[in-house]
Amino acid sequence: MQSTRLWTRDFVIVAGVNFFLSLVFYMLIVVIGAYAIREYGASLSLAGLVAGIFVIGTLLGRLVIGQLVDAIGRKKTLIIGMIAFAITTCLYFLSNSIPALIAVRFMHGLALGVASTAVGTAVAHIIPQGRKAEGIGYYSLSTTLASASGPFLGLWMMQHLNFNWVFVACLAVAIVGLLASIRLQMPEDMAAREGGGGFEFTLGNLLEARAIPIAVVTFLCCLCYASVLAFINAYAIELDLVAAASVFFIVYSAAVLCSRPLTGRLLDRKGSKFVVYPCCVILAIGLAMLASARSDAVLLVAGALIGLGYGNLQSAMQAIAIKVVAPNRMGLATSTFYIFLDAGLGFGPYLLGLAISQLGYRNLYWSMAVLAVVCMLAFYLLHGRHVAQLRARAEQGA
């Protein structure tokens, strides 16, 4: 019988590896565009491509590795991904042109897609069955911590040192992550030993069908958050609330850190509807407050509510995605979840940016508040009304 203990040595290691991966991503994302402009005289559009090509590489990495991770073995896939991640981090020192930098960014994203999918699959198997949502909530806090500390460290080094020191720091973090992954001890993880049978690479297996409905809801939620992530600074300048905007994501992160352990336990004990519906409402209220903000206080309260709403929806959706599949399909379910999440956060700013010229920032956020309400309906139609049937199928390993 599997132990119900959550805070095991391996759980701490796998959360740490995820933190290191996310830290490198966030350290680079805030400086790489400026690096391309300063070092190579890149235009703004090229600088955007340098930053954005990483997401395309990540998506491709997830698509390829999603159906392979459980067949190759979770730990073996993780170590391969971490080695590739460290090697591609080294390549930043060798790039000497914009085309070379774009190629490095793409390969780095590809490596991250492999490593992060492997680590997400590993944690899904390490967490006890009855504490999946709680465990995912704690695990995903490692990403939240990285999203708060990574940009700060990257910008600080860019201001006080030089770009090469950013790359040195990223390489050091990647190596520490690799060493930590080697120490990870996983249970037997070959798909054949778990009832998965032989492996066949097929286009139909690029995504896990049972995880797609909740992944679609995740994509819609990510569009809501992408509007904040991409445009909050420009919106704050328009409102003359720049001081509040500078600590917006600190307030957001604090709300996530304080609430995720509680919502994780609630999802495990009561069910997904007790978390998803309230969080959608809170997210909608936060976006509505953002749309109507005229003071620092309102902007920061909106940040806290968006943290409580979206921050908990993200971890809840991931937990649901792995709960509705058999153990030997968790790798593909994790990959499917992250593909839709990356698509929402990666392509959302571009799609929403097209609407800003017509709507303006305030109306954009009002529209996103409506979308947050629509997410409730989408969750019910795509998952909520089928939850009992999905759980029964997963328990049967069908």
KEKE-3310 file (N, C-alpha, C; in steps of 0.2 Angstrom, whole numbers, plus 5000, padded with zeros to 4 digits):
npx = (5004:5003:5012:5005:5012:5018:5028:5042:5059:5061:5051:5054:5066:5061:5053:5062:5071:5061:5060:5073:5073:5063:5068:5079:5072:5064:5074:5081:5071:5067:5078:5083:5079:5083:5097:5098:5096:5105:5118:5118:5111:5098:5081:5065:5056:5063:5070:5058:5056:5067:5064:5052:5053:5058:5046:5040:5049:5048:5035:5036:5045:5038:5027:5034:5040:5030:5023:5033:5039:5035:5037:5051:5056:5054:5064:5076:5072:5071:5084:5091:5084:5088:5102:5103:5097:5107:5118:5113:5111:5125:5127:5124:5135:5142:5135:5135:5128:5112:5104:5110:5108:5094:5093:5099:5090:5079:5083:5086:5073:5067:5074:5070:5056:5057:5063:5055:5042:5046:5049:5037:5029:5036:5033:5020:5019:5025:5018:5006:4991:4979:4982:4984:4980:4984:4997:5002:4999:5008:5020:5019:5021:5035:5037:5030:5039:5050:5046:5044:5057:5066:5065:5069:5082:5088:5087:5094:5107:5109:5109:5120:5130:5136:5129:5135:5137:5124:5121:5131:5126:5114:5119:5125:5114:5107:5116:5116:5103:5103:5112:5104:5093:5099:5100:5088:5076:5066:5051:5048:5047:5043:5032:5027:5028:5018:5006:5005:5008:5016:5025:5021:5025:5014:5004:4992:4994:5000:4994:4985:4969:4959:4964:4962:4950:4950:4962:4958:4950:4960:4968:4959:4958:4972:4972:4966:4975:4986:4983:4986:4999:5006:5002:5001:5010:5010:4997:4997:5005:4997:4987:4994:5000:5012:5020:5013:5011:5024:5025:5015:5016:5022:5013:5003:5010:5012:4999:4996:5006:5001:4988:4988:4991:4980:4969:4973:4971:4958:4953:4956:4949:4936:4932:4934:4925:4923:4934:4937:4925:4923:4936:4936:4926:4932:4943:4937:4931:4943:4949:4939:4940:4953:4950:4943:4951:4958:4967:4981:4979:4967:4972:4982:4974:4967:4977:4980:4968:4968:4979:4974:4963:4967:4980:4977:4969:4977:4986:4975:4970:4980:4981:4969:4970:4979:4973:4962:4967:4974:4989:4999:4998:5000:5011:5009:4997:5002:5010:5001:4993:5002:5006:4994:4993:5006:5003:4992:4998:5009:5005:4994:4996:5000:4988:4978:4984:4981:4968:4968:4970:4958:4949:4955:4964:4956:4943:4948:4951:4939:4933:4940:4936:4923:4927:4932:4921:4915:4924:4919:4907:4913:4921:4911:4904:4914:4921:4916:4902:4905:4913:4912:4911:4923:4932:4930:4934:4947:4951:4949:4959:4957)
npy = (4994:5011:5024:5038:5049:5065:5075:5069:5064:5063:5070:5083:5085:5084:5095:5105:5103:5107:5121:5126:5124:5133:5145:5148:5150:5161:5171:5173:5177:5190:5198:5194:5200:5213:5210:5205:5217:5226:5219:5215:5224:5222:5223:5229:5219:5208:5206:5202:5190:5183:5181:5175:5163:5153:5148:5141:5131:5124:5120:5111:5101:5096:5090:5080:5072:5069:5057:5048:5048:5039:5027:5027:5029:5038:5044:5043:5050:5063:5065:5065:5076:5086:5086:5090:5103:5109:5109:5117:5129:5132:5136:5149:5157:5155:5160:5171:5180:5186:5176:5164:5166:5165:5151:5145:5149:5142:5128:5128:5130:5118:5109:5112:5109:5095:5092:5098:5092:5079:5081:5085:5074:5065:5070:5068:5054:5052:5059:5054:5045:5049:5063:5071:5084:5092:5090:5094:5107:5112:5108:5116:5128:5130:5135:5147:5154:5155:5163:5175:5177:5175:5185:5197:5194:5192:5205:5213:5208:5212:5226:5228:5220:5211:5204:5192:5187:5184:5173:5164:5162:5156:5144:5139:5136:5127:5116:5113:5109:5097:5089:5087:5080:5068:5063:5059:5047:5035:5025:5009:5013:5010:5009:4997:4989:4994:4991:4997:4991:4988:5000:5013:5025:5037:5049:5051:5049:5061:5069:5067:5061:5061:5071:5082:5090:5097:5103:5112:5121:5126:5133:5144:5150:5154:5163:5174:5177:5180:5192:5200:5198:5202:5215:5223:5233:5243:5247:5252:5263:5271:5273:5280:5273:5268:5265:5256:5245:5240:5232:5223:5210:5204:5205:5197:5184:5182:5180:5168:5160:5159:5153:5141:5129:5126:5126:5115:5104:5105:5102:5089:5083:5087:5089:5094:5104:5112:5120:5125:5133:5143:5150:5154:5164:5173:5176:5183:5194:5200:5204:5212:5222:5227:5232:5243:5250:5265:5269:5265:5256:5249:5243:5234:5226:5220:5213:5203:5196:5191:5183:5174:5168:5164:5159:5148:5141:5136:5126:5118:5113:5106:5096:5089:5085:5074:5066:5060:5051:5034:5028:5024:5034:5046:5054:5058:5065:5075:5082:5086:5095:5105:5109:5116:5126:5133:5137:5146:5156:5159:5162:5170:5184:5190:5187:5194:5207:5211:5215:5226:5238:5241:5239:5245:5246:5245:5240:5228:5221:5221:5212:5201:5198:5194:5182:5174:5171:5163:5153:5145:5140:5132:5123:5116:5110:5103:5095:5095:5089:5076:5071:5060:5048:5049:5048:5035:5027:5030:5024:5011:5009:5010)
npz = (5000:4996:5004:5013:5015:5011:5011:5006:5004:4990:4985:4989:4981:4968:4967:4969:4958:4948:4952:4949:4935:4932:4937:4929:4917:4920:4924:4912:4903:4905:4901:4889:4877:4878:4878:4865:4858:4863:4861:4848:4840:4837:4830:4837:4834:4831:4843:4850:4844:4847:4861:4860:4853:4861:4867:4857:4855:4867:4867:4856:4861:4872:4865:4858:4869:4877:4875:4876:4888:4899:4893:4890:4903:4918:4926:4919:4907:4913:4917:4905:4899:4908:4906:4893:4894:4902:4893:4882:4888:4890:4877:4875:4877:4865:4855:4841:4833:4828:4821:4826:4840:4840:4836:4847:4857:4853:4854:4868:4873:4868:4876:4889:4888:4887:4899:4909:4907:4910:4924:4929:4927:4935:4948:4948:4950:4962:4972:4984:4981:4986:4989:4978:4973:4984:4984:4971:4973:4982:4976:4964:4969:4969:4956:4957:4966:4959:4948:4955:4960:4950:4939:4946:4950:4937:4931:4941:4940:4926:4927:4936:4933:4920:4904:4902:4915:4919:4911:4916:4929:4926:4920:4931:4939:4931:4931:4945:4946:4938:4945:4956:4951:4947:4960:4963:4967:4960:4959:4951:4934:4921:4907:4903:4914:4921:4916:4904:4892:4875:4866:4854:4843:4838:4829:4834:4848:4852:4861:4876:4876:4886:4895:4887:4888:4901:4899:4889:4896:4904:4895:4892:4904:4905:4895:4902:4912:4904:4899:4909:4913:4901:4899:4910:4915:4904:4905:4918:4917:4909:4918:4927:4938:4942:4952:4960:4951:4951:4962:4960:4956:4966:4977:4970:4970:4984:4988:4981:4987:5000:4999:4991:4997:5005:4996:4989:4998:4999:4987:4986:4996:4995:4981:4964:4960:4971:4972:4959:4954:4964:4962:4949:4950:4959:4951:4941:4948:4952:4939:4935:4945:4941:4929:4932:4940:4949:4958:4968:4978:4974:4963:4968:4977:4967:4961:4971:4972:4959:4960:4970:4962:4948:4951:4959:4951:4941:4947:4952:4940:4934:4943:4941:4928:4929:4938:4930:4922:4919:4928:4919:4909:4914:4910:4897:4900:4908:4899:4889:4897:4900:4887:4882:4892:4890:4877:4879:4888:4880:4867:4869:4873:4860:4853:4861:4861:4848:4850:4858:4852:4847:4858:4869:4885:4897:4893:4888:4900:4906:4897:4899:4912:4909:4902:4912:4919:4909:4909:4920:4915:4904:4911:4918:4907:4900:4909:4923:4923:4920:4929:4938:4930:4923:4934:4938:4926:4926:4938:4935:4926:4912)
capx = (5000:5007:5012:5001:5017:5019:5035:5047:5065:5061:5046:5058:5071:5058:5051:5068:5072:5057:5062:5079:5071:5059:5072:5083:5068:5062:5080:5082:5065:5067:5084:5086:5077:5088:5103:5098:5096:5112:5124:5118:5107:5091:5075:5061:5052:5068:5070:5053:5056:5072:5061:5046:5055:5059:5040:5039:5054:5046:5029:5038:5048:5032:5023:5038:5042:5024:5021:5039:5042:5033:5041:5059:5057:5054:5071:5080:5070:5073:5091:5092:5082:5093:5109:5102:5096:5113:5122:5110:5113:5132:5128:5123:5142:5145:5131:5138:5123:5105:5102:5113:5104:5087:5094:5100:5084:5074:5085:5085:5066:5066:5077:5065:5050:5058:5065:5049:5037:5048:5049:5030:5027:5039:5030:5013:5019:5028:5013:5001:4985:4974:4984:4987:4979:4988:5004:5003:4999:5015:5025:5019:5024:5042:5037:5029:5045:5055:5043:5046:5064:5070:5066:5073:5090:5090:5087:5099:5113:5110:5110:5126:5136:5134:5125:5138:5136:5117:5122:5135:5122:5109:5122:5126:5108:5106:5120:5113:5097:5105:5115:5098:5089:5103:5099:5081:5074:5059:5049:5049:5043:5042:5025:5025:5027:5012:5001:5004:5010:5021:5025:5021:5024:5009:5002:4986:4996:5003:4990:4981:4962:4955:4966:4961:4944:4952:4967:4955:4948:4966:4970:4955:4961:4978:4971:4964:4981:4991:4982:4989:5006:5009:5000:4999:5014:5008:4991:4999:5008:4992:4984:4999:5000:5018:5023:5009:5013:5031:5025:5009:5017:5024:5006:5001:5014:5010:4992:4997:5009:4997:4982:4988:4991:4973:4965:4975:4968:4950:4951:4957:4944:4929:4931:4936:4920:4923:4939:4937:4920:4925:4942:4934:4923:4937:4947:4933:4931:4950:4950:4934:4943:4958:4947:4940:4956:4960:4971:4986:4975:4963:4977:4985:4969:4966:4983:4979:4962:4970:4983:4969:4959:4971:4986:4975:4966:4983:4987:4970:4969:4985:4979:4963:4973:4983:4968:4957:4970:4978:4995:5004:4996:5001:5016:5006:4992:5006:5012:4995:4991:5007:5005:4989:4995:5011:5000:4988:5003:5014:5002:4989:4998:4999:4981:4975:4987:4977:4962:4969:4970:4951:4946:4958:4966:4950:4938:4951:4951:4932:4932:4944:4932:4918:4930:4933:4915:4914:4928:4915:4903:4917:4923:4905:4902:4919:4923:4912:4897:4908:4919:4911:4913:4931:4936:4929:4938:4954:4952:4949:4965:4955)
capy = (5000:5017:5029:5044:5054:5069:5078:5064:5067:5063:5076:5089:5085:5085:5102:5109:5103:5112:5128:5127:5125:5139:5150:5149:5153:5168:5175:5175:5180:5197:5201:5191:5204:5218:5207:5205:5224:5229:5216:5213:5229:5219:5227:5226:5213:5202:5204:5198:5183:5179:5179:5170:5156:5148:5145:5136:5125:5121:5116:5105:5097:5093:5086:5074:5068:5067:5050:5044:5048:5033:5022:5028:5030:5045:5047:5043:5056:5069:5066:5067:5083:5091:5087:5095:5110:5112:5110:5122:5135:5134:5138:5156:5160:5154:5163:5177:5183:5185:5169:5159:5167:5162:5144:5143:5149:5137:5122:5129:5129:5111:5105:5114:5106:5088:5091:5100:5087:5073:5082:5085:5067:5062:5072:5065:5048:5053:5061:5049:5045:5053:5069:5073:5091:5096:5089:5098:5114:5113:5107:5122:5134:5131:5139:5154:5157:5156:5169:5181:5179:5175:5192:5201:5192:5194:5212:5215:5207:5216:5232:5229:5216:5211:5199:5185:5184:5181:5166:5160:5161:5151:5138:5136:5134:5121:5111:5111:5105:5091:5085:5085:5075:5062:5060:5057:5039:5034:5018:5007:5017:5008:5008:4990:4986:4997:4989:5001:4987:4990:5008:5014:5032:5039:5056:5051:5049:5067:5072:5063:5063:5062:5077:5088:5094:5101:5107:5118:5126:5129:5138:5150:5153:5157:5170:5179:5179:5183:5199:5204:5197:5206:5222:5227:5238:5248:5249:5256:5269:5274:5275:5284:5269:5264:5262:5250:5240:5237:5227:5220:5203:5202:5204:5191:5179:5181:5177:5161:5156:5158:5150:5135:5123:5126:5124:5108:5100:5106:5098:5082:5081:5089:5088:5100:5110:5117:5125:5129:5138:5149:5153:5158:5170:5177:5179:5188:5200:5203:5207:5218:5228:5229:5236:5249:5253:5272:5270:5260:5251:5245:5239:5229:5221:5216:5208:5198:5192:5187:5177:5169:5165:5161:5155:5141:5137:5133:5120:5113:5110:5101:5090:5086:5082:5068:5062:5057:5046:5029:5029:5024:5039:5052:5057:5061:5070:5081:5085:5089:5101:5110:5112:5121:5131:5137:5140:5152:5161:5161:5166:5174:5191:5192:5188:5200:5213:5213:5218:5232:5244:5242:5240:5249:5242:5244:5236:5222:5218:5219:5206:5195:5196:5190:5176:5171:5168:5158:5147:5141:5136:5128:5118:5111:5106:5099:5091:5094:5085:5070:5069:5053:5044:5050:5045:5027:5025:5031:5019:5004:5009:5009)
capz = (5000:4995:5009:5012:5017:5006:5011:5006:5001:4983:4983:4989:4976:4962:4968:4969:4951:4945:4954:4946:4928:4931:4939:4923:4912:4922:4924:4905:4899:4906:4899:4883:4872:4879:4876:4858:4855:4864:4858:4840:4837:4834:4830:4843:4832:4831:4850:4852:4841:4851:4867:4859:4849:4866:4869:4852:4856:4873:4865:4852:4866:4876:4860:4857:4874:4881:4874:4877:4895:4903:4890:4892:4910:4920:4929:4913:4903:4917:4917:4898:4898:4912:4903:4887:4897:4904:4887:4878:4892:4888:4870:4874:4877:4859:4850:4839:4829:4829:4819:4831:4846:4839:4836:4854:4861:4851:4857:4875:4874:4867:4882:4894:4887:4889:4906:4913:4906:4914:4931:4931:4927:4941:4954:4948:4953:4969:4977:4986:4977:4990:4991:4972:4972:4989:4982:4966:4975:4985:4970:4959:4973:4966:4950:4959:4969:4953:4945:4959:4961:4943:4935:4951:4949:4930:4931:4945:4936:4920:4929:4940:4931:4912:4902:4903:4922:4919:4908:4921:4934:4923:4919:4938:4942:4927:4934:4952:4944:4935:4950:4960:4947:4948:4967:4963:4967:4957:4959:4944:4930:4914:4905:4902:4921:4924:4912:4898:4886:4871:4864:4847:4842:4834:4829:4839:4855:4854:4866:4880:4875:4893:4898:4883:4890:4906:4896:4885:4901:4906:4890:4893:4911:4904:4892:4907:4915:4899:4898:4915:4912:4896:4898:4916:4915:4900:4908:4924:4914:4906:4924:4932:4944:4940:4959:4963:4947:4952:4967:4958:4956:4973:4980:4967:4973:4991:4988:4979:4992:5006:4998:4987:5001:5007:4990:4987:5002:4998:4981:4987:5001:4993:4974:4960:4959:4977:4970:4952:4953:4967:4960:4943:4952:4962:4946:4937:4952:4952:4933:4935:4949:4937:4923:4935:4945:4948:4964:4970:4983:4970:4958:4972:4979:4961:4960:4976:4969:4953:4963:4973:4957:4943:4954:4962:4945:4937:4951:4952:4933:4933:4947:4938:4922:4931:4941:4926:4918:4922:4930:4914:4905:4917:4907:4892:4902:4910:4893:4886:4901:4899:4880:4882:4897:4886:4871:4882:4890:4875:4861:4872:4872:4853:4851:4865:4858:4842:4852:4862:4848:4846:4864:4875:4891:4902:4890:4888:4906:4907:4893:4902:4917:4907:4900:4918:4920:4904:4911:4924:4910:4900:4916:4919:4901:4897:4914:4929:4923:4918:4934:4941:4925:4922:4939:4937:4921:4928:4943:4931:4921:4905)
cpx = (5004:5006:5008:5006:5018:5026:5041:5053:5064:5056:5050:5063:5067:5055:5057:5071:5068:5058:5068:5078:5068:5063:5076:5078:5066:5068:5082:5077:5065:5073:5086:5084:5082:5095:5104:5099:5103:5118:5124:5114:5101:5086:5071:5057:5057:5069:5064:5053:5061:5069:5056:5048:5056:5052:5038:5043:5051:5040:5031:5041:5043:5028:5027:5038:5036:5022:5027:5041:5041:5036:5048:5060:5057:5060:5075:5079:5072:5080:5094:5090:5086:5100:5108:5101:5102:5118:5119:5111:5120:5132:5127:5130:5145:5141:5134:5134:5116:5102:5104:5109:5097:5088:5095:5094:5079:5076:5085:5078:5064:5068:5072:5059:5051:5059:5059:5043:5039:5047:5041:5027:5029:5035:5023:5013:5022:5023:5008:4995:4980:4976:4987:4986:4983:4995:5006:5003:5005:5020:5025:5021:5031:5042:5035:5035:5049:5052:5044:5053:5068:5071:5070:5080:5092:5091:5093:5106:5114:5112:5117:5132:5136:5131:5128:5137:5129:5118:5126:5130:5117:5113:5123:5120:5106:5110:5118:5107:5098:5108:5109:5094:5093:5102:5092:5080:5067:5057:5049:5044:5042:5035:5023:5024:5021:5006:5000:5005:5015:5020:5025:5020:5019:5007:4996:4988:5000:5000:4986:4973:4958:4958:4964:4955:4947:4958:4964:4953:4955:4968:4966:4957:4967:4978:4970:4971:4986:4990:4985:4996:5009:5008:4999:5004:5012:5001:4992:5001:5002:4988:4988:4999:5006:5021:5019:5011:5019:5030:5018:5010:5020:5018:5003:5004:5012:5003:4992:5000:5005:4991:4982:4988:4984:4969:4966:4971:4960:4949:4951:4951:4937:4927:4933:4931:4921:4929:4939:4932:4922:4931:4940:4930:4928:4942:4943:4932:4938:4951:4945:4937:4949:4956:4945:4945:4958:4965:4976:4983:4971:4967:4980:4980:4967:4971:4982:4973:4964:4974:4979:4965:4964:4977:4983:4971:4971:4984:4982:4969:4974:4984:4974:4966:4976:4978:4963:4960:4973:4985:5000:5003:4997:5007:5013:5001:4996:5008:5007:4993:4996:5007:5000:4990:5000:5008:4996:4993:5007:5011:4996:4990:4998:4992:4977:4978:4983:4971:4962:4968:4962:4947:4949:4960:4960:4945:4941:4950:4944:4930:4935:4940:4926:4921:4931:4927:4913:4918:4924:4911:4907:4919:4917:4904:4907:4922:4918:4906:4899:4912:4918:4913:4920:4935:4935:4933:4945:4956:4953:4955:4963:4958)
cpy = (5006:5021:5035:5050:5058:5072:5073:5068:5068:5069:5082:5090:5087:5092:5107:5109:5108:5119:5130:5128:5132:5145:5153:5153:5160:5173:5177:5179:5188:5201:5199:5196:5210:5216:5207:5212:5227:5226:5215:5219:5226:5224:5225:5220:5207:5201:5200:5191:5179:5177:5174:5163:5151:5144:5139:5130:5121:5117:5110:5099:5093:5088:5079:5069:5066:5060:5045:5043:5042:5027:5021:5027:5037:5048:5048:5049:5062:5070:5068:5074:5088:5092:5091:5102:5113:5114:5116:5129:5137:5137:5146:5160:5159:5157:5170:5181:5182:5178:5164:5160:5164:5154:5141:5143:5144:5130:5122:5127:5121:5107:5106:5110:5098:5088:5093:5095:5081:5075:5083:5078:5063:5064:5069:5058:5047:5054:5055:5050:5050:5061:5073:5081:5095:5096:5094:5105:5116:5113:5114:5128:5136:5136:5146:5157:5159:5162:5175:5183:5179:5182:5197:5200:5194:5201:5215:5214:5211:5223:5233:5225:5217:5205:5192:5182:5181:5174:5162:5158:5155:5144:5135:5133:5127:5115:5108:5107:5098:5086:5083:5080:5068:5058:5057:5049:5039:5027:5016:5010:5016:5006:5001:4987:4989:4996:4993:4997:4990:4998:5008:5022:5034:5046:5056:5051:5056:5070:5067:5065:5065:5069:5083:5093:5099:5106:5113:5123:5129:5134:5144:5153:5157:5163:5175:5182:5182:5190:5203:5203:5201:5213:5226:5233:5244:5251:5254:5262:5274:5277:5280:5280:5265:5261:5256:5244:5237:5232:5222:5212:5200:5201:5198:5185:5177:5178:5170:5157:5154:5153:5143:5129:5121:5123:5117:5103:5099:5102:5091:5079:5082:5088:5095:5106:5115:5122:5129:5134:5144:5153:5157:5164:5175:5180:5184:5194:5204:5207:5213:5224:5231:5234:5243:5253:5261:5274:5264:5254:5246:5240:5233:5224:5217:5211:5202:5193:5188:5181:5172:5165:5161:5156:5148:5137:5133:5126:5115:5110:5105:5095:5086:5082:5075:5063:5058:5052:5040:5031:5029:5029:5046:5057:5061:5066:5076:5085:5089:5095:5106:5113:5117:5127:5136:5140:5146:5157:5164:5165:5170:5182:5194:5192:5193:5207:5216:5217:5224:5238:5246:5243:5244:5244:5240:5239:5229:5218:5216:5213:5200:5193:5192:5183:5171:5167:5162:5152:5142:5136:5130:5122:5113:5107:5101:5094:5090:5089:5077:5067:5062:5048:5043:5046:5037:5024:5025:5025:5012:5003:5008:5013)
cpz = (5000:5001:5008:5014:5011:5005:5012:5003:4993:4981:4983:4984:4970:4962:4967:4961:4947:4946:4950:4938:4927:4932:4932:4918:4914:4922:4916:4901:4900:4903:4892:4877:4872:4877:4868:4855:4857:4861:4851:4837:4834:4835:4836:4841:4832:4838:4853:4850:4845:4858:4866:4856:4855:4868:4863:4853:4862:4871:4861:4857:4870:4871:4859:4863:4878:4881:4875:4884:4899:4899:4891:4899:4913:4922:4923:4908:4906:4916:4910:4897:4902:4909:4896:4889:4899:4898:4883:4882:4890:4881:4869:4874:4869:4853:4848:4834:4831:4827:4824:4838:4846:4839:4843:4858:4860:4855:4865:4877:4873:4873:4888:4894:4889:4896:4911:4913:4911:4922:4933:4931:4933:4947:4954:4951:4960:4974:4978:4982:4980:4991:4984:4972:4977:4987:4976:4968:4978:4980:4966:4963:4971:4960:4952:4962:4964:4949:4948:4959:4955:4940:4940:4950:4942:4929:4935:4942:4930:4922:4933:4938:4923:4910:4903:4910:4923:4916:4912:4926:4932:4922:4926:4940:4938:4930:4941:4951:4942:4940:4955:4957:4947:4955:4968:4963:4966:4958:4952:4939:4922:4912:4905:4909:4924:4920:4906:4891:4882:4869:4857:4847:4837:4834:4834:4846:4856:4860:4870:4879:4881:4896:4894:4886:4896:4904:4892:4890:4904:4902:4891:4899:4909:4900:4896:4910:4910:4898:4904:4914:4907:4896:4904:4917:4911:4902:4914:4922:4912:4912:4929:4939:4944:4947:4961:4958:4948:4958:4966:4959:4962:4977:4977:4970:4980:4992:4986:4984:4998:5005:4994:4991:5004:5002:4988:4991:5001:4992:4982:4991:4998:4985:4970:4960:4965:4976:4964:4952:4957:4965:4953:4945:4955:4956:4942:4941:4952:4945:4932:4939:4945:4932:4926:4940:4943:4954:4965:4974:4979:4966:4962:4975:4973:4960:4965:4974:4963:4955:4966:4967:4952:4946:4957:4956:4942:4941:4951:4945:4932:4937:4944:4932:4924:4935:4937:4921:4922:4923:4924:4908:4908:4914:4901:4894:4905:4904:4890:4890:4900:4892:4880:4887:4893:4881:4874:4884:4885:4869:4863:4871:4865:4851:4854:4863:4852:4844:4855:4858:4847:4853:4869:4881:4896:4899:4889:4894:4908:4903:4896:4908:4915:4905:4906:4920:4915:4906:4915:4920:4907:4905:4917:4913:4899:4903:4920:4929:4922:4923:4937:4936:4923:4928:4939:4932:4923:4933:4940:4927:4914:4900)
residu = (MET:GLN:SER:THR:ARG:LEU:TRP:THR:ARG:ASP:PHE:VAL:ILE:VAL:ALA:GLY:VAL:ASN:PHE:PHE:LEU:SER:LEU:VAL:PHE:TYR:MET:LEU:ILE:VAL:VAL:ILE:GLY:ALA:TYR:ALA:ILE:ARG:GLU:TYR:GLY:ALA:SER:LEU:SER:LEU:ALA:GLY:LEU:VAL:ALA:GLY:ILE:PHE:VAL:ILE:GLY:THR:LEU:LEU:GLY:ARG:LEU:VAL:ILE:GLY:GLN:LEU:VAL:ASP:ALA:ILE:GLY:ARG:LYS:LYS:THR:LEU:ILE:ILE:GLY:MET:ILE:ALA:PHE:ALA:ILE:THR:THR:CYS:LEU:TYR:PHE:LEU:SER:ASN:SER:ILE:PRO:ALA:LEU:ILE:ALA:VAL:ARG:PHE:MET:HIS:GLY:LEU:ALA:LEU:GLY:VAL:ALA:SER:THR:ALA:VAL:GLY:THR:ALA:VAL:ALA:HIS:ILE:ILE:PRO:GLN:GLY:ARG:LYS:ALA:GLU:GLY:ILE:GLY:TYR:TYR:SER:LEU:SER:THR:THR:LEU:ALA:SER:ALA:SER:GLY:PRO:PHE:LEU:GLY:LEU:TRP:MET:MET:GLN:HIS:LEU:ASN:PHE:ASN:TRP:VAL:PHE:VAL:ALA:CYS:LEU:ALA:VAL:ALA:ILE:VAL:GLY:LEU:LEU:ALA:SER:ILE:ARG:LEU:GLN:MET:PRO:GLU:ASP:MET:ALA:ALA:ARG:GLU:GLY:GLY:GLY:GLY:PHE:GLU:PHE:THR:LEU:GLY:ASN:LEU:LEU:GLU:ALA:ARG:ALA:ILE:PRO:ILE:ALA:VAL:VAL:THR:PHE:LEU:CYS:CYS:LEU:CYS:TYR:ALA:SER:VAL:LEU:ALA:PHE:ILE:ASN:ALA:TYR:ALA:ILE:GLU:LEU:ASP:LEU:VAL:ALA:ALA:ALA:SER:VAL:PHE:PHE:ILE:VAL:TYR:SER:ALA:ALA:VAL:LEU:CYS:SER:ARG:PRO:LEU:THR:GLY:ARG:LEU:LEU:ASP:ARG:LYS:GLY:SER:LYS:PHE:VAL:VAL:TYR:PRO:CYS:CYS:VAL:ILE:LEU:ALA:ILE:GLY:LEU:ALA:MET:LEU:ALA:SER:ALA:ARG:SER:ASP:ALA:VAL:LEU:LEU:VAL:ALA:GLY:ALA:LEU:ILE:GLY:LEU:GLY:TYR:GLY:ASN:LEU:GLN:SER:ALA:MET:GLN:ALA:ILE:ALA:ILE:LYS:VAL:VAL:ALA:PRO:ASN:ARG:MET:GLY:LEU:ALA:THR:SER:THR:PHE:TYR:ILE:PHE:LEU:ASP:ALA:GLY:LEU:GLY:PHE:GLY:PRO:TYR:LEU:LEU:GLY:LEU:ALA:ILE:SER:GLN:LEU:GLY:TYR:ARG:ASN:LEU:TYR:TRP:SER:MET:ALA:VAL:LEU:ALA:VAL:VAL:CYS:MET:LEU:ALA:PHE:TYR:LEU:LEU:HIS:GLY:ARG:HIS:VAL:ALA:GLN:LEU:ARG:ALA:ARG:ALA:GLU:GLN:GLY:ALA)
# end
